[in-house]
Amino acid sequence: MKRFIILNVRKDVPGFLPIEECFLAEALTEHGAKDIEIRSVLPDELEACAEDIAGMAPDKTCVILWESASYKSCQTLLEYFQLADAIRRRSDVRLASGGYWASTLVDHYPERFQPFDIIVSGSDLRKAAEAFCTDKPGKGVEEVRDANGICDWNAWPLDLSRVSTPEKYIGNGYVSGYRTTFGCPMNCSFCYNNMLQDQGARYSERDLEKVRQDVEHILEVYGDTPLQLKDRNFFFNKERAFAIMDMLRSMGVRLASNLDVTVRDADEEIFKKCVETGVSNLFFGLESFHEDSLRRFNKKYSVDKLEYLFQLGETYEITLTGCLLLGLPWQTRDSIQEDVRKACGYMDRFKMLRINLNNYHPLMETALQKQYFPDVASTITLEELSDIYNFRMNAALQNKLYGPSFDDLNFEKLRSHALALNSISLLEHYHIPEALHPLFAPIRSLIQDNVMRSNEDNALNRYLTPEKIVETRRSLTRISLEIKKIMGGFE
C-alpha cells in the first residue's frame, strides 16, 4: 500500500488529541509507509469523507477506521459504522477496522463489520501496523487478526503534522485532552480499561522528557491555548503528576480543567497543587454510595472517605464532579431513591460538588457486562446500544435492557434533573452575582422534589431535556455577564 488514511469519528469537540492514531502512524512507518494522513470526521461529514476517498486509487490506498477506547468514542458508535458503509458503497479501497470497536464488538455484531477487509483486535500498535501493511488479502470477520498486548505509550515521538485538521481539536477555549499515560492501573469491572487489561494492554507511562517534548510540539501547533490533560488516572503516581504540573507551569502552559483523580488517591496535597497550578475542576470516580456496589465494581475505596473528599473541594474551592450508576441488577427503586436523595443532600451541603445520575452503559467484554448483562448483543441492536451510550432512553428500551424493576423511573429524566441541578450550581459559582443566588433556591427545591417523579407526565419533566438545560444555562450566562457589566459600572 502506498497511502494510509487513518480516520476517527468524533462529535463536535473531540475529547482527546489523536495521540494513539499518531503513534499508529509511527508504527506504520516502521513497515515502510510514507504517505499517512490522520483525519477526524464529524457526523455531518461522513458522506463527504466517503466521496473524497472514492477518488483515491483503490489498489494503492488503505483506509483505517481506528477508535481509541474512551467514553467519547461511545458517542459516535453508530457513525463509525455508517462511515464504513458509506466508504464501501463508493470505493474498493482496502478498508480496515482497528482499536476499540474491533476489539469489543466484532464477535457480537459481526454483520456490521462486513464492509471491512481487515479487522484487527487489540491495542499493540506494532502488531496492528503489521496487519494493516501486509499484502495478504483480508478476509474480514472470517479472520480477525490478533494485536493483543501492551500499547507502548513511550515508544515514539508525538508528531501532529499528519493530522489534516488540527483545529478540530480545540473546543471550549482549550486544546482537547493530551494524555501522558495509556490506560489505568486500576481495574474497575464496568470500565473499558477492564477489557484492555484482559487483552494485555496494561498501564503505560510516557517519560517526563517525552512529555516535555510533546508539550513543546503542541505549543508549536496551537500557540498558548490552554491545554487539557485527560489521563484516566492522573494522580496514581502523585510524584510524577506533580512533576508534570510543575514542568508545565515552568513552560508557561495554562492547564485547562478538569483532571481525573480517584477517591482512593485524593488528599490535601493534591488539592494544594491544583490551586497552585490553576486547576479548578477535578473528576472523581464515585459510582455508588454503597460498599456492596463498590465491591462489585472493584473500586478501591471506602465510602467513609467521600465526605473527606467533598470537604477538600469546599476548602480549596475546587469543583468536584462524579456520577452515580443506575440500572444495575442488584439495585431497586428504593435503593436508587435513597442514592438520589443522598446525592441531593450532599450537593446542598457541599457547594463545589456536582453529581450526575447516569444509566449504566454495558461496555462489551468488560467483567460487569459479561457477568450481569451477557445477552446484550442478542437483545439490543447496535442502534439501540448507540442510544444507550448517548443517554437516549425511551421506556421500551429502558425495560429491554434493565428489566421491569425500574419501570416507574425514567433514567433519561433522572439524568436531566441532575444536569439541571448541576447547571444551577455552576451558574451560581461562576456567573450569577451572589446577591441573586436566593432567586435560585425555589427552582432548586422544585427540581429536587420532582426528581423521583421522573416518570410522571408533568410540565417540569416535559421541560427538562438536556437540550433545554444547555439552552437555558447559556441564556442565563449571557444575562449574568450583562448584569456583571452593569454592576461593575456602579463601582
C-alpha positions as CSV (number, residue, x, y, z in Angstrom):
1,M,0.0,0.0,0.0
2,K,1.3,3.5,-0.9
3,R,-1.1,5.6,1.1
4,F,-2.8,5.2,4.5
5,I,-5.7,7.3,5.8
6,I,-6.4,6.9,9.5
7,L,-9.9,8.1,10.4
8,N,-11.7,8.6,13.7
9,V,-15.2,9.8,14.1
10,R,-15.9,12.4,16.8
11,K,-18.7,14.7,17.7
12,D,-18.4,18.5,17.6
13,V,-15.4,18.7,20.0
14,P,-13.1,15.6,20.2
15,G,-12.3,14.7,23.8
16,F,-8.7,13.7,23.1
17,L,-5.9,14.6,20.8
18,P,-5.4,11.8,18.3
19,I,-2.2,10.5,20.1
20,E,-3.0,6.8,19.6
21,E,-3.5,7.5,15.9
22,C,-0.3,9.4,15.7
23,F,1.6,6.5,17.3
24,L,-0.1,4.1,14.9
25,A,1.2,6.2,12.1
26,E,4.7,5.9,13.5
27,A,4.3,2.1,13.7
28,L,3.2,2.1,10.0
29,T,6.4,3.9,9.0
30,E,8.4,1.1,10.5
31,H,6.9,-1.1,7.8
32,G,7.8,1.4,5.0
33,A,4.7,3.6,4.9
34,K,5.4,7.2,4.0
35,D,2.1,8.8,2.9
36,I,0.0,8.8,6.0
37,E,-2.9,11.2,6.9
38,I,-4.9,11.3,10.1
39,R,-8.4,12.8,9.9
40,S,-11.1,13.5,12.4
41,V,-14.6,13.1,10.8
42,L,-17.7,14.8,12.2
43,P,-21.1,13.2,11.9
44,D,-22.2,15.6,9.2
45,E,-19.0,14.9,7.2
46,L,-19.4,11.2,6.7
47,E,-20.7,11.3,3.2
48,A,-18.2,14.0,2.1
49,C,-15.4,11.9,3.5
50,A,-16.5,8.8,1.7
51,E,-16.9,10.8,-1.5
52,D,-13.3,12.1,-1.2
53,I,-11.9,8.6,-0.6
54,A,-13.8,7.4,-3.7
55,G,-11.5,9.5,-5.8
56,M,-8.4,7.7,-4.5
57,A,-6.7,4.7,-6.3
58,P,-8.2,1.6,-4.6
59,D,-5.1,-0.6,-5.2
60,K,-2.8,1.9,-3.5
61,T,-4.9,3.1,-0.6
62,C,-5.7,1.6,2.8
63,V,-8.3,3.4,5.0
64,I,-8.1,2.5,8.7
65,L,-11.1,3.4,10.9
66,W,-9.4,3.5,14.3
67,E,-11.1,4.3,17.7
68,S,-9.2,4.6,20.9
69,A,-11.1,3.2,24.0
70,S,-13.0,6.1,25.6
71,Y,-16.4,7.2,26.6
72,K,-16.1,9.9,23.8
73,S,-15.9,7.0,21.3
74,C,-19.2,5.7,22.6
75,Q,-20.9,8.8,21.5
76,T,-20.2,8.1,17.8
77,L,-20.6,4.3,17.8
78,L,-23.2,4.3,15.1
79,E,-21.4,6.9,13.0
80,Y,-18.3,4.7,12.9
81,F,-20.2,2.0,11.0
82,Q,-22.1,4.5,8.9
83,L,-18.8,5.9,7.7
84,A,-17.6,2.4,6.8
85,D,-20.8,1.7,4.9
86,A,-20.5,5.0,3.0
87,I,-16.9,4.3,2.0
88,R,-17.7,0.8,0.9
89,R,-20.6,1.9,-1.3
90,R,-18.4,4.2,-3.2
91,S,-15.0,2.5,-3.3
92,D,-13.0,-0.7,-3.4
93,V,-10.1,0.7,-1.2
94,R,-8.7,-1.6,1.4
95,L,-10.8,-0.8,4.4
96,A,-9.6,-1.8,7.9
97,S,-11.1,-1.6,11.4
98,G,-8.9,-1.4,14.5
99,G,-9.0,-0.2,18.0
100,Y,-11.9,-0.1,20.5
101,W,-14.8,-1.3,18.3
102,A,-12.8,-4.0,16.5
103,S,-11.6,-5.3,19.9
104,T,-15.1,-5.5,21.5
105,L,-17.9,-5.8,19.0
106,V,-16.8,-8.0,16.2
107,D,-18.0,-11.2,17.9
108,H,-21.3,-9.6,19.0
109,Y,-22.3,-7.7,15.9
110,P,-20.3,-9.4,13.1
111,E,-22.7,-8.3,10.4
112,R,-21.8,-4.7,11.0
113,F,-18.2,-5.4,10.1
114,Q,-18.9,-6.8,6.7
115,P,-17.6,-3.7,4.9
116,F,-14.1,-4.2,6.3
117,D,-11.4,-6.2,4.5
118,I,-9.1,-6.3,7.6
119,I,-10.1,-6.4,11.2
120,V,-7.5,-6.1,14.0
121,S,-8.4,-6.7,17.6
122,G,-6.1,-5.4,20.3
123,S,-4.0,-2.4,21.3
124,D,-0.5,-3.4,20.4
125,L,0.2,-0.8,17.7
126,R,3.2,-2.6,16.2
127,K,1.1,-5.7,15.6
128,A,-1.8,-3.7,14.3
129,A,0.5,-1.8,11.8
130,E,2.0,-5.1,10.6
131,A,-1.5,-6.4,9.9
132,F,-2.5,-3.3,8.0
133,C,0.6,-3.3,5.9
134,T,0.5,-7.0,4.9
135,D,0.0,-7.8,1.2
136,K,-2.1,-10.8,2.2
137,P,-5.7,-10.4,1.2
138,G,-8.0,-9.7,4.1
139,K,-10.9,-12.0,4.9
140,G,-12.8,-9.6,7.2
141,V,-14.8,-11.2,10.0
142,E,-13.6,-14.6,8.9
143,E,-10.1,-13.8,10.0
144,V,-9.9,-11.3,12.8
145,R,-6.2,-10.5,13.4
146,D,-4.7,-10.5,16.8
147,A,-2.9,-7.4,18.1
148,N,-3.3,-8.2,21.8
149,G,-0.6,-6.8,24.1
150,I,0.7,-3.5,25.5
151,C,0.1,-0.2,23.8
152,D,3.6,1.2,24.4
153,W,3.0,4.8,25.2
154,N,6.7,5.7,25.4
155,A,7.8,4.2,22.1
156,W,7.5,7.1,19.6
157,P,7.6,10.9,19.4
158,L,4.4,12.7,19.1
159,D,4.0,14.2,15.6
160,L,0.8,16.1,14.8
161,S,1.9,17.1,11.3
162,R,0.0,14.2,9.8
163,V,-3.3,15.5,11.3
164,S,-5.1,17.2,8.4
165,T,-7.4,19.4,10.6
166,P,-5.7,20.1,13.9
167,E,-8.1,23.0,14.6
168,K,-10.8,20.4,15.2
169,Y,-9.1,19.6,18.5
170,I,-9.7,23.0,20.0
171,G,-13.0,23.3,21.9
172,N,-14.3,25.4,24.8
173,G,-11.2,27.5,24.6
174,Y,-8.6,24.8,25.2
175,V,-6.7,22.0,23.3
176,S,-8.5,18.7,23.7
177,G,-7.2,16.1,26.1
178,Y,-3.5,15.3,26.0
179,R,-2.7,12.0,27.7
180,T,0.7,11.3,29.3
181,T,-0.4,7.7,30.0
182,F,-2.3,4.9,28.4
183,G,-5.0,3.0,30.3
184,C,-5.3,2.9,34.1
185,P,-3.6,0.8,36.7
186,M,-7.0,0.2,38.4
187,N,-9.3,-2.5,37.1
188,C,-12.9,-1.3,37.7
189,S,-15.2,-4.1,36.4
190,F,-17.5,-1.7,34.4
191,C,-14.8,0.2,32.6
192,Y,-13.3,-0.3,29.2
193,N,-9.9,-0.4,30.9
194,N,-11.0,-3.8,32.3
195,M,-11.3,-5.1,28.7
196,L,-8.0,-3.5,27.7
197,Q,-6.2,-5.3,30.6
198,D,-7.8,-8.6,29.7
199,Q,-6.2,-8.2,26.2
200,G,-2.8,-7.5,27.7
201,A,-2.9,-3.7,27.3
202,R,-1.6,-2.8,30.7
203,Y,-1.0,0.7,32.0
204,S,1.9,2.5,30.2
205,E,3.5,5.9,31.0
206,R,5.3,8.4,28.9
207,D,8.6,9.5,30.5
208,L,8.9,13.2,31.6
209,E,11.3,14.2,28.8
210,K,8.9,12.9,26.2
211,V,6.1,14.8,27.9
212,R,8.1,18.0,27.7
213,Q,8.9,17.4,24.0
214,D,5.2,16.7,23.4
215,V,4.1,19.9,25.0
216,E,6.6,21.9,23.2
217,H,5.3,20.4,19.9
218,I,1.7,21.1,21.0
219,L,2.7,24.7,21.7
220,E,4.1,25.0,18.2
221,V,0.9,23.8,16.7
222,Y,-1.6,25.6,19.0
223,G,0.2,28.5,20.5
224,D,-0.6,29.4,24.1
225,T,-4.1,27.9,24.0
226,P,-4.7,26.3,27.4
227,L,-4.0,22.5,27.5
228,Q,-6.3,19.9,28.9
229,L,-4.7,16.8,30.5
230,K,-7.0,13.8,30.3
231,D,-5.1,10.8,31.8
232,R,-7.5,8.2,33.0
233,N,-5.9,8.2,36.5
234,F,-3.6,11.3,36.5
235,F,-2.6,11.2,40.2
236,F,-2.0,7.4,40.5
237,N,1.8,8.3,40.7
238,K,1.5,11.5,42.6
239,E,5.2,12.4,42.5
240,R,5.1,12.1,38.7
241,A,1.9,14.0,38.4
242,F,3.3,16.9,40.5
243,A,6.5,16.9,38.4
244,I,4.4,17.3,35.2
245,M,2.3,20.0,36.7
246,D,5.4,21.9,37.8
247,M,7.1,21.4,34.5
248,L,4.1,22.7,32.5
249,R,3.9,25.8,34.8
250,S,7.6,26.5,34.2
251,M,6.9,26.3,30.5
252,G,4.1,28.9,30.8
253,V,1.4,26.4,29.9
254,R,-2.0,27.1,31.2
255,L,-3.8,24.0,32.4
256,A,-7.4,23.6,31.5
257,S,-9.6,21.7,33.9
258,N,-10.5,19.0,34.7
259,L,-8.1,16.3,35.8
260,D,-9.1,12.8,36.9
261,V,-8.5,11.7,40.5
262,T,-9.6,8.6,42.3
263,V,-11.3,8.8,45.7
264,R,-8.5,6.4,47.0
265,D,-5.7,8.8,45.9
266,A,-7.3,12.1,46.8
267,D,-5.6,14.0,49.6
268,E,-4.8,17.6,50.7
269,E,-1.5,17.7,48.8
270,I,-3.3,17.1,45.5
271,F,-5.8,19.9,46.2
272,K,-3.0,22.3,47.2
273,K,-1.1,21.5,44.0
274,C,-4.2,22.1,41.9
275,V,-4.7,25.6,43.4
276,E,-1.0,26.3,42.9
277,T,-1.1,25.4,39.2
278,G,-4.6,26.9,38.4
279,V,-6.6,23.7,38.2
280,S,-10.2,24.4,39.3
281,N,-12.0,21.2,38.5
282,L,-11.5,17.5,39.3
283,F,-13.4,14.5,38.1
284,F,-13.6,11.6,40.5
285,G,-14.9,8.0,40.2
286,L,-18.0,7.9,42.5
287,E,-20.3,5.3,41.0
288,S,-22.1,4.4,44.3
289,F,-22.6,5.2,48.0
290,H,-22.8,1.5,48.9
291,E,-19.9,-0.7,49.9
292,D,-21.5,-3.7,48.2
293,S,-21.7,-1.9,44.9
294,L,-18.1,-0.7,45.2
295,R,-17.0,-4.3,45.8
296,R,-18.9,-5.5,42.6
297,F,-17.3,-2.6,40.7
298,N,-13.8,-3.5,42.1
299,K,-13.5,0.1,43.3
300,K,-10.5,0.5,45.7
301,Y,-12.0,3.0,48.2
302,S,-14.5,3.1,51.1
303,V,-17.5,5.4,51.2
304,D,-16.1,6.6,54.5
305,K,-13.6,8.8,52.5
306,L,-16.2,10.6,50.5
307,E,-17.0,13.4,52.9
308,Y,-13.3,14.0,53.4
309,L,-13.0,14.5,49.6
310,F,-16.1,16.7,49.4
311,Q,-14.7,18.9,52.3
312,L,-11.4,19.3,50.5
313,G,-13.3,20.6,47.5
314,E,-15.0,23.2,49.7
315,T,-11.8,24.2,51.5
316,Y,-9.8,24.7,48.3
317,E,-12.8,25.9,46.1
318,I,-12.2,23.2,43.5
319,T,-15.3,21.8,41.7
320,L,-15.7,18.1,42.1
321,T,-17.7,16.1,39.5
322,G,-18.7,12.4,39.9
323,C,-21.6,10.2,38.8
324,L,-23.8,7.5,40.2
325,L,-24.5,4.4,38.0
326,L,-28.2,3.4,37.8
327,G,-29.9,0.3,36.5
328,L,-27.8,-2.5,37.9
329,P,-29.5,-5.8,38.7
330,W,-28.9,-5.7,42.5
331,Q,-30.4,-2.2,42.7
332,T,-34.0,-1.5,43.5
333,R,-36.3,1.5,43.0
334,D,-35.9,2.2,46.8
335,S,-32.1,2.0,46.7
336,I,-31.9,4.4,43.7
337,Q,-34.3,6.7,45.5
338,E,-32.0,6.6,48.6
339,D,-29.0,7.3,46.4
340,V,-30.7,10.3,44.6
341,R,-31.7,11.8,48.0
342,K,-28.2,11.4,49.3
343,A,-26.7,13.0,46.2
344,C,-29.1,16.0,46.5
345,G,-28.2,16.2,50.2
346,Y,-24.5,16.2,49.5
347,M,-24.9,18.8,46.8
348,D,-26.8,21.1,49.2
349,R,-24.1,20.7,51.8
350,F,-21.1,21.0,49.5
351,K,-21.5,23.8,47.0
352,M,-18.4,22.7,45.0
353,L,-19.9,19.2,44.4
354,R,-21.7,18.1,41.2
355,I,-23.1,14.6,41.0
356,N,-24.6,13.2,37.7
357,L,-27.1,10.4,37.5
358,N,-26.2,8.1,34.6
359,N,-27.7,4.9,33.5
360,Y,-25.1,2.1,33.4
361,H,-23.5,1.6,29.9
362,P,-22.9,-2.1,29.2
363,L,-19.4,-1.9,27.7
364,M,-18.8,-5.1,25.8
365,E,-16.1,-7.5,27.0
366,T,-15.9,-5.9,30.5
367,A,-16.3,-8.2,33.5
368,L,-19.5,-6.4,34.7
369,Q,-21.2,-6.8,31.2
370,K,-20.2,-10.4,30.9
371,Q,-21.5,-11.3,34.4
372,Y,-24.7,-9.3,34.6
373,F,-25.6,-8.3,31.0
374,P,-24.4,-11.3,29.0
375,D,-27.2,-11.2,26.4
376,V,-26.9,-7.6,25.3
377,A,-26.0,-8.3,21.7
378,S,-28.8,-10.8,21.3
379,T,-31.4,-8.4,22.6
380,I,-30.1,-4.9,21.8
381,T,-29.5,-3.7,18.3
382,L,-26.4,-1.6,17.5
383,E,-28.7,1.4,17.0
384,E,-30.2,0.8,20.5
385,L,-26.8,0.4,22.0
386,S,-25.8,3.8,20.5
387,D,-28.9,5.3,22.1
388,I,-28.0,3.9,25.4
389,Y,-24.4,5.2,25.2
390,N,-25.8,8.6,24.3
391,F,-28.4,8.6,27.2
392,R,-31.4,8.4,24.8
393,M,-33.7,6.1,26.6
394,N,-37.4,5.6,25.9
395,A,-39.4,3.4,28.2
396,A,-39.3,0.4,25.9
397,L,-35.6,0.4,25.6
398,Q,-35.1,1.0,29.3
399,N,-37.2,-2.0,30.1
400,K,-35.5,-4.1,27.4
401,L,-32.0,-3.6,28.9
402,Y,-32.6,-3.1,32.7
403,G,-35.8,-5.1,33.2
404,P,-39.2,-4.1,34.7
405,S,-37.8,-3.3,38.2
406,F,-37.3,0.3,37.2
407,D,-40.4,0.9,35.1
408,D,-41.7,3.6,37.3
409,L,-38.4,5.5,36.9
410,N,-37.2,7.4,33.8
411,F,-33.4,7.2,33.7
412,E,-33.2,9.8,30.9
413,K,-35.2,12.3,33.0
414,L,-33.3,11.4,36.2
415,R,-30.1,12.4,34.3
416,S,-31.8,15.6,33.1
417,H,-32.8,16.6,36.7
418,A,-29.1,16.1,37.8
419,L,-27.9,18.2,34.9
420,A,-30.3,20.9,35.8
421,L,-29.2,21.0,39.5
422,N,-25.5,21.0,38.4
423,S,-26.2,23.8,36.0
424,I,-27.7,25.9,38.8
425,S,-24.6,25.3,40.9
426,L,-22.3,26.2,38.1
427,L,-24.2,29.4,37.3
428,E,-24.2,30.4,41.0
429,H,-20.5,29.8,41.4
430,Y,-19.1,31.2,38.2
431,H,-21.7,33.6,36.7
432,I,-24.5,34.8,38.8
433,P,-23.8,37.6,41.4
434,E,-24.1,36.3,44.9
435,A,-26.9,38.8,45.7
436,L,-29.1,36.9,43.1
437,H,-28.5,33.4,44.5
438,P,-31.7,33.3,46.6
439,L,-33.7,33.5,43.4
440,F,-32.5,30.0,42.5
441,A,-33.5,28.4,45.8
442,P,-37.1,27.7,44.8
443,I,-36.0,26.4,41.4
444,R,-33.6,24.0,43.1
445,S,-36.2,22.8,45.6
446,L,-38.7,22.3,42.8
447,I,-36.3,20.1,40.8
448,Q,-35.2,18.1,43.9
449,D,-38.9,17.5,44.9
450,N,-39.7,16.3,41.4
451,V,-36.6,14.1,40.7
452,M,-38.2,10.8,41.9
453,R,-41.3,11.6,39.9
454,S,-39.3,11.5,36.7
455,N,-41.8,9.2,35.0
456,E,-44.8,11.4,35.5
457,D,-46.2,13.5,32.7
458,N,-45.9,16.9,34.3
459,A,-44.7,20.3,33.0
460,L,-41.2,20.1,34.6
461,N,-40.5,16.7,33.2
462,R,-41.5,17.8,29.7
463,Y,-39.2,20.9,30.0
464,L,-36.2,19.1,31.5
465,T,-34.3,17.8,28.5
466,P,-30.5,18.0,28.1
467,E,-31.0,20.4,25.1
468,K,-33.3,22.7,27.1
469,I,-30.9,22.7,30.1
470,V,-27.9,23.7,27.9
471,E,-30.0,26.4,26.1
472,T,-31.3,27.9,29.4
473,R,-27.8,27.8,31.0
474,R,-26.3,29.7,28.0
475,S,-29.1,32.3,28.1
476,L,-28.7,32.8,31.9
477,T,-24.9,33.1,31.5
478,R,-25.3,35.8,28.9
479,I,-27.8,37.7,31.1
480,S,-25.4,37.3,34.1
481,L,-22.5,38.7,32.2
482,E,-24.6,41.7,31.3
483,I,-25.6,42.2,34.9
484,K,-21.9,42.0,36.0
485,K,-21.1,44.7,33.4
486,I,-23.8,46.9,34.7
487,M,-22.9,46.3,38.4
488,G,-19.3,47.0,37.5
489,G,-20.3,50.3,36.1
490,F,-21.5,51.5,39.5
491,E,-18.3,50.6,41.4
